[in-house]
Every structure is written in C-alpha cells, then in structure tokens.
Amino acid sequence: MSLYDIARPLLFRLPAETAHSLGHTALRLSQQTPVRRLLAARYAVDDERLHTEAFGQRFPNPVGVAAGFDKNAEIPAALAALGFGFVEVGGVTAEPQAGNARPRMFRLREDEAIINRMGLNNDGAEAVGRRLSRRDVDIPVGVNIAKTEHVAPADAPADYRRSYEAVADGGDFFVVNVSCPNSQGFEELQNRDAMAAIFDTLVDAGADPLLVKLSPDLPEPAVEDTLDLVAEFDLDGVVATNTSTDRPASLRSPNRTEGGGLSGKPIEGRATEMVRFVAERTDVPVVGVGGVATAEDAYRKIRAGASLVQLYTAFIYRGPAIAREINRGLLDLLERDGFDSVADAVGADL
Ligand SMILES: Cc1cc2nc3c(=O)[nH]c(=O)nc-3n(C[C@H](O)[C@H](O)[C@H](O)COP(=O)(O)O)c2cc1C
C-alpha cells in the first residue's frame, strides 16, 4: 500500500481543484528542501533504454507532464524528482487571467476521467518567463502558449508573439495551443489561415523548437491541413491531443453533464488514433497525450508513433509514483518485444 492509497480518499473528498492545489503546494514546498533528493532517489528510473531525443532535446525518459498541471512553472524541479522526463508548463497567455468561475474542474471517478473548464487561468507570460529563467531543473521544460481571452482571433498572432517573447529564454520548446475548448474564440484559431498567421509570426520571432497541439475533435481533413502547415513552416513536432468536448455514451459518472474538456481514460483510444493518423503523415516527432495511465497505455501510443508521451488525469487517479510505474513497465515491455530502446519501438505498429 502506498502513501497515496491513504491520501487519495481524503483528497477526493475535497473539490477537485482544491485537492490539486494542495498537491501542487506540497510539491512546491518539497522541492526547496532535501525531500527533493529523497523523491528523486525513490521515483527516478535511470536506464539508457529510456533515454530519448526529439527536436534537438535530450529526455531522460519519454514520460512527461502535460500542459495545465503546472500552469505557472512553479514545480518543474519537483516533477523531475518524481521521475518525469519532461514538463510542459502553461498554458500561458500574454496577460494574466483569472479563468472561469469555480467550480471548473470535475472528477468523473467511475470513468477515471476529468472534465475541466478552467479557462486558461495563469499568472501571465511575463511572470512565468521570470520564473523559468530562475529554474533549476535538468529535464526539458516546454511552454504551452495560448491566446489571451479578450484578444480577437485576428489579433491572435501578435498576442502569441508577445507571450513567446516573454518565455523565450526560459523554455526548451514551445507549444502553440490552438485547441483549448474552454476559452473564447478558440474554434476560430484551428483553421488553416488562422494557424498559418500564428505560425508565421512565431517562426519569424525565432520560436524553435515549435510544436502545435491538436484537439481530438478535429476532423481528419482539418488535421491534414494542419500537417501541411507543419511542413510549410518547418515546425518541429505535433502534440496529440488536448481535451475533448465530445461525451462518449460510455460515461457513467454523474459529472458527465458538466461543460468543458474531457480527459483521461475515455479519450485514450481516440488520442492514440490521432497519434497514428499524424505519425503516418509526417516525419516530425509526435507527443502522445490523452488517457495515458499505465505502461501499456504509453507503449500503445509509442508503437502508434509517439516519440514521447504526457499525462495529466492519471496523476490525479494514480498518484505521484505514476512516472516510475510507467517507466519500469516500459522497460519490461521493451524487453518482452526485443526492442533495445524506446526509440526502436516508436511507430512499430505503423
Ligand atoms: C485541469 C486541466 C487543465 C488543462 N490545461 C491545459 C492547458 O492550459 N493547455 C493545454 O494545452 N492543455 C491543457 N490541458 C490538457 C492536457 O494537457 C492534456 O492534453 C489532456 O488532459 C489529455 O491528457 P490526460 O488524459 O492525460 O489528462 C488541461 C487538462 C486538465 C485536466
């Protein structure tokens, strides 16, 4: 029995966002003390077969923390100590935002899922940029950049550029988030012309490596359009996927009627299919995210073409040992199937 087996029922009595804030605070406090080294000794899995390279960055393992978990870049060091191979902080916007009214994050326990409509609450790109420039962490840290809520879609490119310039020095890679379902005007960003204008501006500003994050709800022709742009602007990778506004008929939890983006188990299959669709059509690295909770889940995305995976929802349901569990399990699966490294297994099912 782990400590989290004891803590989880207590945390789950609290509103989801309160429990998340508590966990976040505990990690923030721990990273300033020797506890950080103890955590690393307990959770980090150091094995050459897990070492991965993508878009010019070296990752100690392919299991990362997805955007939204550490919106303000306060705990990358603690997440590294928990054994994650990278962190995507943010989403950040050019101006600080309070986000939507609470409650805005809901557990769907029976479905091992979350629905959130946070609305991109964050301290703003300048504050996050300052924090990142002081960071003390030896894993790659990416920055997820989104549009400031009140900015009209036509002015989005300049808004993304402002954010990028504020975080440029502190980030190891940058992710254009045009797929947030919880903030106004985002539907209008995921079309060809709007994305082209944003990529053009960010490339011109020097954003590199630059990735784009897709919605799992995007129809295939729109994904193909995006991939044309990835080639045209020479982007460095694709993150698939964000949360979904769909509500599969299989959902059982009473909270399934809440508005917002669905994450966790119910989107796992869909996200993996999106990874496969993208990997079949492009040579750039794909970051697979959506419902990854076990080594088998991570391995399915890797075999479908993901060079790296990320998770958020499973951290809440499975606790802080999740990266260790997945990394250890991945080593077993690589051995079972005769692969020498994670890189060898990438796209094995294509
Ligand atoms: C509470 C919450 C906040 C999130 N915030 C962001 C965000 O700011 N930017 C973003 O691109 N994705 C955000 N996401 C989406 C995650 O990064 C991820 O793409 C999605 O949750 C699917 O992964 P999962 O099933 O492992 O949770 C958020 C997810 C959750 C649950």
The ligand as an SDF file (V2000), in Angstrom:
LIG
                    3D

 31 33  0  0  0  0  0  0  0  0999 V2000
   -7.3850   20.7370  -15.3700 C   0  0  0  0  0  0  0  0  0  0  0  0
   -6.7360   20.6720  -16.7250 C   0  0  0  0  0  0  0  0  0  0  0  0
   -6.1460   21.8050  -17.2650 C   0  0  0  0  0  0  0  0  0  0  0  0
   -5.5470   21.7660  -18.5360 C   0  0  0  0  0  0  0  0  0  0  0  0
   -4.9580   22.8930  -19.0480 N   0  0  0  0  0  0  0  0  0  0  0  0
   -4.3670   22.8460  -20.2760 C   0  0  0  0  0  0  0  0  0  0  0  0
   -3.7180   23.9890  -20.8250 C   0  0  0  0  0  0  0  0  0  0  0  0
   -3.6220   25.0360  -20.1930 O   0  0  0  0  0  0  0  0  0  0  0  0
   -3.1830   23.8970  -22.0810 N   0  0  0  0  0  0  0  0  0  0  0  0
   -3.2530   22.7280  -22.8080 C   0  0  0  0  0  0  0  0  0  0  0  0
   -2.7660   22.6680  -23.9510 O   0  0  0  0  0  0  0  0  0  0  0  0
   -3.8230   21.6210  -22.2980 N   0  0  0  0  0  0  0  0  0  0  0  0
   -4.3820   21.6570  -21.0650 C   0  0  0  0  0  0  0  0  0  0  0  0
   -4.9660   20.5230  -20.5500 N   0  0  0  0  0  0  0  0  0  0  0  0
   -4.9960   19.3020  -21.3710 C   0  0  0  0  0  0  0  0  0  0  0  0
   -3.8620   18.3310  -21.0120 C   0  0  0  0  0  0  0  0  0  0  0  0
   -2.6050   18.9160  -21.2600 O   0  0  0  0  0  0  0  0  0  0  0  0
   -3.9940   17.0350  -21.8460 C   0  0  0  0  0  0  0  0  0  0  0  0
   -3.8430   17.3550  -23.2200 O   0  0  0  0  0  0  0  0  0  0  0  0
   -5.3390   16.3440  -21.6570 C   0  0  0  0  0  0  0  0  0  0  0  0
   -5.7700   16.4490  -20.3190 O   0  0  0  0  0  0  0  0  0  0  0  0
   -5.2880   14.8650  -22.0350 C   0  0  0  0  0  0  0  0  0  0  0  0
   -4.3600   14.1680  -21.2170 O   0  0  0  0  0  0  0  0  0  0  0  0
   -4.7980   13.2630  -19.9370 P   0  0  0  0  0  0  0  0  0  0  0  0
   -5.9010   12.3610  -20.4250 O   0  0  0  0  0  0  0  0  0  0  0  0
   -3.5610   12.5600  -19.5330 O   0  0  0  0  0  0  0  0  0  0  0  0
   -5.2810   14.2180  -18.9050 O   0  0  0  0  0  0  0  0  0  0  0  0
   -5.5600   20.5470  -19.2810 C   0  0  0  0  0  0  0  0  0  0  0  0
   -6.1320   19.4020  -18.7170 C   0  0  0  0  0  0  0  0  0  0  0  0
   -6.7160   19.4430  -17.4660 C   0  0  0  0  0  0  0  0  0  0  0  0
   -7.3340   18.1780  -16.8900 C   0  0  0  0  0  0  0  0  0  0  0  0
  1  2  1  0
  2  3  1  0
  2 30  2  0
  3  4  2  0
  4  5  1  0
  4 28  1  0
  5  6  2  0
  6  7  1  0
  6 13  1  0
  7  8  2  0
  7  9  1  0
  9 10  1  0
 10 11  2  0
 10 12  1  0
 12 13  2  0
 13 14  1  0
 14 15  1  0
 14 28  1  0
 15 16  1  0
 16 17  1  0
 16 18  1  0
 18 19  1  0
 18 20  1  0
 20 21  1  0
 20 22  1  0
 22 23  1  0
 23 24  1  0
 24 25  2  0
 24 26  1  0
 24 27  1  0
 28 29  2  0
 29 30  1  0
 30 31  1  0
M  END
$$$$
